[in-house]
Amino acid sequence: MFLDFDGTLAEIAARPDLVVIDKRLPEALRALRDALDGAVAIISGRPRAELDAMLAPLVLPIAGLHGLERRRADGSMVSHNGLIREIEQVRRSLTKAVAGLAGLQLEDKGLSLALHYRGAPERHDECRAIMDKALDEHRDCLDLLNGKMVFEIRPKGIDKGHAIEAFLDEPPFSGRIPVFVGDDITDEDGFAVVNRLGGITVHVGATAATGASWRVSSVDRLLAWLQESASHIAADTGAPVEKRDNA
Ligand SMILES: [Mg+2]
């Protein structure tokens, strides 16, 4: 079970740091993890440390920054930090470009940089131009990504689909049918991979152009579904279907 965080497990807030965790969430995730023998991972654009802080004391496998930093189920870390110099140049350029522009928030995630314009939606084109300019000399190794009211610059070839595939090579995920739930454009890479592998893909929110095969109307409904699923799976330990000897 692979789960996006913002807009999937938690309602989106005006700023990423204002997100409020539903009180059902930690218990639902813990129950789901136990029911699925530990095969529950968070796949998010946020830094891993932020996700840990919000889910504490629960510690789950996590792909943070779209997979730039990944903690396996055994607790070991995989991180891609080969582009620190390029990211530093982009950081300087963006800091200068957005200084004094009201309603914009530059979020420094360390290995990626996000420009939020939820506070000034009319600045969409301006933000796009700022990000394009900052990216200019680094297009061979960095990518520009467009999410909900946010542009993000991050290393190329890192996305949620790759993060999910990496988990699926490892226990306790390997050999199991993947499920991925997400709500945003960056989740489409994950939907594509999970669909290709014969898994189940679920889009959260109003009808949108998505590659997901299933949908759930809201974060609230998803939390209810996760809680219910966990209790059904936990109750269902008796292996009701068995292989027939002469089948
Ligand atoms: Mg999301």
Residues whose N, C-alpha, C, O or C-beta is under 5 A from the ligand:
A	BS01	MG	D4 F5 D6 G7 T8 D183 D184
